[in-house]
Amino acid sequence: MTPSSSARWLRSTEARLEDLQAVLASRTDPAGCPRAADLVREVPIYDSAALRRHLAEAPTQREALMAEWAWVWEDGPGILVIRGAFGPAEVLDPVTACFESLIRQERAAGPGSDHFAAAGANDRVWNALEKLCLMDPEAFARYYASDMLDLAAEAWLGPGWQLTSQINNVRPGGAAQMPHRDYHLGFMTTAQAERYPAHVHRLSPMLTLQGAVAHVDMPIESGPTLYLPHSQKFAHGYLVAGRTDVQACFEAHQVQLPLARGDAVFFNPALLHAAGANRSTDIQRLANLLQISSPFGRAMETVDRQRMTQALHPVLRRLREQGWSEAALARVIAASAEGYAFPTNLDRDPPRAGLAPDSVQQVVRRALAEDWAEDRLAQQLDTMAARRLS
């Protein structure tokens, strides 16, 4: 039987609070995470020292541990904590010092472009991975030699994963975020996300693992991240972040765990979560936010799409004048120009509206609608390419 279109696309109007509540009624089965040292409010807590001893004695158990973590992220609560994942102090402290130096440098250069918080509430350093590496390569090497990071990344994404990171420092008085999901679909408006079939909503979280490393002790009053365990299993979760009933449900059921310096949290990007309010008077809540990406989110061939776009532009202008529909022109643009705004350099290419910068396809469609000359589009494409470079 041919499935109906409603089975293949998700609509925000069809998202039911009772379905989310049913998902949240799930309980984490301790049998699914037997190597956890503790289970706190549905979240398994692992002790990195104990795991290292276990794997040293039984190296063949590495795969079993990775399978356990993959179960936690997909079928379990969607989140786990690893105590002492990064450290000891002689590893963590030089990196913290570099992060603080980067924050001072960028603060002195003017207000940043963090679109996740009100101006002045926090310090966000984009592309902290590269900036740390160039500032202190040895500190970078010792820090990112983390066995727990490698285990987590391979458990969710397999070998060949790629890492990016941002520093986030939330100052005392910084407000909480609204609950949301993350990259990829979480960086879209509801209308944009609705255009992707339901199976892409299921696939997207498999392409990224989110993580955060605490660089200071984070008691509850400092506002460590709030999580909604099991919410990654809610099919419509990318479409409901702005709904007040979902926000109220999040507030009623959220989990917030204190973290110690060097602890790491790893979670499914589809887990509804939000940074907490920093109610302390003196804690600068400094974290290294990690996005670990699948190696498979790439095309097979290298294509110079900018050169294609510039070659096509005069043809598309002429075809538009001859009466081609906007839909037909858009199909040609989709086959030739880059349709996704990422990856980019968010220092130079911040979102102008929403959570993502313009894609090349959006710019080319605008150029046709406004009848740009070839040299104007070429200049704009050059500017966009330069902004995307690190």
C-alpha positions as CSV (number, residue, x, y, z in Angstrom):
1,M,0.0,0.0,0.0
2,T,1.3,3.4,-0.9
3,P,1.9,5.5,2.2
4,S,0.1,8.8,2.5
5,S,2.0,12.1,2.4
6,S,1.1,12.7,6.0
7,A,3.2,9.6,6.9
8,R,6.2,11.0,5.2
9,W,6.2,14.6,6.3
10,L,5.8,16.0,9.8
11,R,3.7,19.1,10.5
12,S,3.9,21.3,13.5
13,T,0.1,21.5,13.7
14,E,0.0,17.7,14.2
15,A,2.5,17.7,17.1
16,R,0.6,16.6,20.2
17,L,1.7,17.5,23.7
18,E,0.4,14.1,25.0
19,D,2.7,12.3,22.6
20,L,5.7,14.1,24.1
21,Q,4.4,13.4,27.6
22,A,4.1,9.7,26.8
23,V,7.7,9.7,25.6
24,L,8.8,11.4,28.9
25,A,7.0,8.7,30.9
26,S,9.9,6.4,29.8
27,R,12.3,5.3,32.5
28,T,16.0,4.5,31.9
29,D,16.5,0.8,32.3
30,P,19.6,0.2,34.4
31,A,20.2,-3.0,32.5
32,G,20.9,-0.9,29.4
33,C,23.8,0.9,31.0
34,P,25.4,-1.6,33.4
35,R,28.8,0.2,33.3
36,A,27.4,3.4,34.7
37,A,28.5,4.3,38.2
38,D,25.2,5.9,39.0
39,L,21.8,6.7,37.6
40,V,20.6,10.2,38.6
41,R,17.2,11.4,37.5
42,E,17.2,9.2,34.4
43,V,20.8,10.1,33.4
44,P,23.6,7.5,33.6
45,I,26.7,8.8,35.2
46,Y,30.0,7.2,34.2
47,D,33.3,7.4,36.1
48,S,36.2,7.8,33.6
49,A,38.8,6.4,36.0
50,A,36.7,3.2,36.5
51,L,36.2,2.9,32.8
52,R,39.9,3.2,32.1
53,R,40.7,0.5,34.6
54,H,38.0,-1.7,33.1
55,L,39.2,-1.3,29.6
56,A,42.9,-1.8,30.6
57,E,41.9,-5.1,32.2
58,A,39.5,-6.1,29.3
59,P,40.4,-4.2,26.1
60,T,37.8,-6.3,24.2
61,Q,35.1,-4.6,26.2
62,R,35.6,-1.3,24.3
63,E,33.0,-2.3,21.7
64,A,30.5,-3.3,24.4
65,L,30.9,0.1,26.1
66,M,30.4,1.9,22.8
67,A,27.3,-0.1,22.1
68,E,26.0,0.8,25.6
69,W,26.5,4.5,25.0
70,A,24.8,4.3,21.5
71,W,21.8,2.7,23.3
72,V,21.7,5.5,25.8
73,W,21.7,8.2,23.1
74,E,19.2,6.5,20.7
75,D,16.9,4.4,22.9
76,G,17.6,5.4,26.4
77,P,17.5,8.9,28.0
78,G,19.6,10.5,25.2
79,I,22.3,11.9,27.5
80,L,25.2,10.7,29.7
81,V,27.7,12.3,31.9
82,I,31.4,11.2,32.2
83,R,33.0,12.4,35.4
84,G,36.7,13.4,35.0
85,A,36.6,12.8,31.2
86,F,39.1,15.7,30.6
87,G,42.0,16.2,32.9
88,P,44.0,16.1,35.1
89,A,44.6,19.7,36.1
90,E,47.9,19.9,34.2
91,V,46.0,19.1,31.0
92,L,42.9,21.1,31.7
93,D,44.4,24.3,33.2
94,P,46.5,25.4,30.2
95,V,43.5,25.0,27.9
96,T,41.3,27.0,30.3
97,A,44.0,29.8,30.3
98,C,43.9,29.8,26.5
99,F,40.2,30.0,26.5
100,E,40.2,32.9,28.9
101,S,42.8,34.7,26.8
102,L,40.7,34.2,23.7
103,I,37.7,35.6,25.5
104,R,39.7,38.7,26.6
105,Q,41.0,39.2,23.0
106,E,37.6,39.0,21.4
107,R,35.8,41.0,24.1
108,A,38.4,43.8,23.4
109,A,37.6,43.6,19.7
110,G,34.0,44.4,20.3
111,P,30.7,42.7,20.9
112,G,30.5,39.1,19.5
113,S,28.0,37.6,17.2
114,D,26.3,35.0,19.5
115,H,22.8,34.6,18.3
116,F,21.9,32.2,21.1
117,A,22.0,34.8,24.0
118,A,21.2,38.5,24.6
119,A,24.1,40.8,24.0
120,G,26.4,41.0,27.0
121,A,25.0,37.9,28.7
122,N,27.9,35.7,27.7
123,D,31.1,35.3,25.7
124,R,31.0,32.9,22.8
125,V,34.2,32.2,20.9
126,W,33.5,30.6,17.5
127,N,35.9,28.0,16.0
128,A,37.7,27.6,19.4
129,L,39.1,24.3,18.0
130,E,41.4,26.0,15.5
131,K,42.1,29.0,17.7
132,L,43.3,26.9,20.5
133,C,45.4,24.8,18.2
134,L,47.2,27.8,16.8
135,M,47.6,29.5,20.2
136,D,49.1,26.5,22.0
137,P,49.5,23.3,19.9
138,E,50.9,21.3,22.8
139,A,48.0,22.2,25.1
140,F,45.6,21.3,22.3
141,A,47.3,17.9,21.8
142,R,47.2,16.9,25.5
143,Y,43.6,18.0,25.8
144,Y,42.2,16.4,22.7
145,A,44.1,13.2,23.3
146,S,41.0,12.4,25.5
147,D,40.2,8.7,25.4
148,M,36.6,9.4,26.6
149,L,36.0,11.9,23.7
150,D,37.3,9.3,21.2
151,L,35.1,6.6,22.7
152,A,32.0,8.8,22.6
153,A,32.6,10.0,19.1
154,E,33.2,6.5,17.6
155,A,30.3,5.0,19.5
156,W,27.8,7.3,17.8
157,L,29.6,8.1,14.5
158,G,32.2,5.5,13.8
159,P,35.8,6.3,12.8
160,G,36.6,9.3,10.7
161,W,34.5,11.7,12.8
162,Q,35.3,15.5,12.7
163,L,35.2,17.9,15.5
164,T,34.3,21.6,16.0
165,S,34.0,23.5,19.2
166,Q,33.0,26.8,20.7
167,I,33.8,28.4,24.0
168,N,30.7,29.6,25.9
169,N,31.2,31.6,29.1
170,V,27.9,32.6,30.8
171,R,28.4,35.5,33.2
172,P,26.5,35.9,36.5
173,G,23.0,37.0,35.7
174,G,22.9,35.3,32.3
175,A,19.4,34.2,31.5
176,A,18.3,30.7,30.6
177,Q,17.7,29.7,27.0
178,M,14.5,28.4,25.5
179,P,14.4,24.6,25.1
180,H,15.5,23.6,21.6
181,R,17.2,20.9,19.6
182,D,20.5,21.3,17.8
183,Y,22.3,20.9,14.5
184,H,21.2,20.3,11.8
185,L,17.4,20.7,11.7
186,G,17.5,22.6,15.0
187,F,19.1,25.5,13.1
188,M,16.1,26.0,11.0
189,T,12.7,27.7,11.3
190,T,9.7,25.5,11.8
191,A,8.7,26.2,8.2
192,Q,12.1,25.2,6.9
193,A,12.2,22.0,8.9
194,E,8.8,21.0,7.8
195,R,10.1,20.7,4.2
196,Y,12.3,17.8,5.1
197,P,10.7,14.3,5.1
198,A,10.1,12.5,8.4
199,H,12.9,10.1,7.7
200,V,15.3,13.1,7.6
201,H,14.1,14.2,11.0
202,R,15.1,10.7,12.2
203,L,18.4,10.7,10.3
204,S,19.6,14.2,11.3
205,P,20.5,13.3,14.9
206,M,22.6,10.4,13.7
207,L,25.0,12.7,12.0
208,T,26.1,14.7,15.0
209,L,27.0,14.1,18.7
210,Q,26.8,17.1,21.0
211,G,29.1,17.5,23.9
212,A,30.2,20.0,26.6
213,V,33.3,20.0,28.8
214,A,33.1,21.9,32.1
215,H,36.1,24.1,32.6
216,V,34.9,25.3,36.0
217,D,32.9,23.7,38.8
218,M,29.2,24.2,37.8
219,P,26.9,24.0,40.8
220,I,23.2,24.3,40.1
221,E,23.1,28.0,40.8
222,S,25.6,28.6,38.0
223,G,23.0,27.3,35.5
224,P,24.4,24.1,33.9
225,T,22.4,22.9,31.0
226,L,18.8,21.7,31.5
227,Y,17.9,18.5,29.7
228,L,14.7,16.6,29.0
229,P,15.6,12.9,29.1
230,H,14.0,10.7,26.5
231,S,12.8,13.7,24.4
232,Q,15.0,12.7,21.5
233,K,12.4,10.1,20.7
234,F,9.6,12.6,20.1
235,A,9.0,12.6,16.4
236,H,7.9,16.3,16.1
237,G,10.6,17.7,18.4
238,Y,12.2,19.9,15.7
239,L,8.9,21.6,15.1
240,V,7.8,22.6,18.6
241,A,10.6,24.6,20.2
242,G,8.6,27.9,20.3
243,R,5.4,26.4,21.7
244,T,4.4,27.6,25.1
245,D,2.9,24.3,26.1
246,V,6.1,22.5,25.2
247,Q,8.1,25.1,27.2
248,A,5.9,24.5,30.2
249,C,6.3,20.7,29.9
250,F,10.1,21.2,29.6
251,E,10.1,23.3,32.8
252,A,8.1,20.7,34.6
253,H,10.2,17.7,33.7
254,Q,13.7,19.1,33.0
255,V,16.8,17.6,34.6
256,Q,19.7,19.8,35.7
257,L,22.9,18.2,37.0
258,P,25.9,19.9,38.7
259,L,29.2,19.3,37.0
260,A,32.8,19.4,38.3
261,R,35.7,20.8,36.3
262,G,36.8,18.3,33.7
263,D,33.4,16.5,33.5
264,A,31.9,16.0,30.1
265,V,28.3,15.6,28.9
266,F,27.5,14.0,25.6
267,F,24.0,13.9,24.2
268,N,21.8,13.2,21.2
269,P,21.3,16.6,19.4
270,A,17.6,15.8,19.2
271,L,17.3,15.9,23.0
272,L,15.4,19.0,24.0
273,H,17.7,21.1,26.2
274,A,18.5,24.7,27.2
275,A,21.3,26.5,29.0
276,G,20.3,27.4,32.5
277,A,20.2,30.8,34.2
278,N,23.4,31.7,36.0
279,R,22.0,32.8,39.3
280,S,25.4,32.9,41.0
281,T,27.1,36.2,41.9
282,D,30.7,35.1,41.1
283,I,30.8,32.0,38.8
284,Q,31.9,32.5,35.2
285,R,30.3,29.4,33.7
286,L,33.0,28.4,31.2
287,A,32.3,25.4,28.9
288,N,33.8,24.0,25.8
289,L,30.9,23.1,23.5
290,L,31.6,20.2,21.1
291,Q,29.9,19.2,17.9
292,I,31.2,15.9,16.5
293,S,30.2,15.2,13.0
294,S,29.8,12.1,10.8
295,P,32.3,11.8,8.0
296,F,29.5,10.8,5.7
297,G,27.7,14.1,5.3
298,R,29.6,15.0,2.1
299,A,29.3,14.6,-1.6
300,M,31.5,12.1,-3.5
301,E,33.2,14.6,-5.8
302,T,34.7,18.0,-5.4
303,V,32.6,20.5,-7.5
304,D,33.4,24.2,-8.1
305,R,29.8,25.4,-7.5
306,Q,30.8,29.0,-7.5
307,R,32.2,28.7,-11.0
308,M,29.0,26.9,-12.1
309,T,26.8,29.5,-10.5
310,Q,28.6,32.4,-12.3
311,A,28.4,30.5,-15.6
312,L,24.7,29.9,-15.2
313,H,23.6,33.3,-14.0
314,P,23.4,35.0,-17.4
315,V,21.5,32.0,-18.8
316,L,19.1,32.0,-16.0
317,R,18.5,35.8,-16.4
318,R,17.7,35.2,-20.1
319,L,15.4,32.3,-19.4
320,R,13.6,34.3,-16.7
321,E,13.0,37.0,-19.3
322,Q,11.7,34.4,-21.7
323,G,9.0,33.4,-19.2
324,W,10.6,30.5,-17.2
325,S,8.8,30.0,-13.9
326,E,10.4,30.7,-10.6
327,A,10.0,27.0,-9.8
328,A,11.9,25.9,-12.9
329,L,14.7,28.4,-12.2
330,A,14.9,27.2,-8.6
331,R,15.4,23.6,-9.8
332,V,18.4,24.6,-11.9
333,I,19.8,26.6,-8.9
334,A,19.3,23.5,-6.6
335,A,21.3,21.4,-9.1
336,S,24.2,23.8,-9.2
337,A,24.6,26.1,-6.2
338,E,25.3,25.3,-2.5
339,G,22.0,25.0,-0.7
340,Y,23.3,24.9,2.9
341,A,24.8,27.7,4.9
342,F,27.2,25.5,6.8
343,P,30.1,25.0,7.4
344,T,31.1,28.7,7.7
345,N,33.1,31.1,9.8
346,L,30.6,32.4,12.3
347,D,32.9,35.2,13.3
348,R,32.7,36.8,9.9
349,D,29.4,35.2,8.6
350,P,26.9,35.5,11.5
351,P,23.2,34.9,10.9
352,R,21.4,38.0,9.8
353,A,18.0,36.6,10.6
354,G,17.2,33.3,12.2
355,L,19.9,30.8,13.2
356,A,21.8,30.4,10.0
357,P,23.4,32.7,7.4
358,D,22.1,32.9,3.8
359,S,23.0,30.0,1.6
360,V,24.3,30.5,-1.9
361,Q,21.0,29.3,-3.4
362,Q,19.1,31.9,-1.4
363,V,21.4,34.6,-2.8
364,V,21.2,33.4,-6.4
365,R,17.4,33.4,-6.2
366,R,17.5,36.9,-4.8
367,A,19.9,38.0,-7.6
368,L,17.5,36.8,-10.2
369,A,14.4,38.3,-8.6
370,E,16.2,41.7,-8.3
371,D,17.9,41.3,-11.8
372,W,21.5,41.6,-10.5
373,A,24.2,42.1,-13.1
374,E,26.8,39.3,-13.5
375,D,29.6,41.3,-11.8
376,R,27.4,42.1,-8.8
377,L,26.6,38.4,-8.2
378,A,30.3,37.5,-8.8
379,Q,31.4,40.0,-6.2
380,Q,28.8,38.8,-3.7
381,L,29.8,35.2,-4.2
382,D,33.5,36.1,-3.7
383,T,32.5,37.9,-0.5
384,M,30.6,35.0,0.8
385,A,33.4,32.5,0.0
386,A,35.9,34.8,1.8
387,R,33.6,35.0,4.9
388,R,33.4,31.2,5.1
389,L,37.1,30.7,5.4
390,S,38.6,30.2,8.8
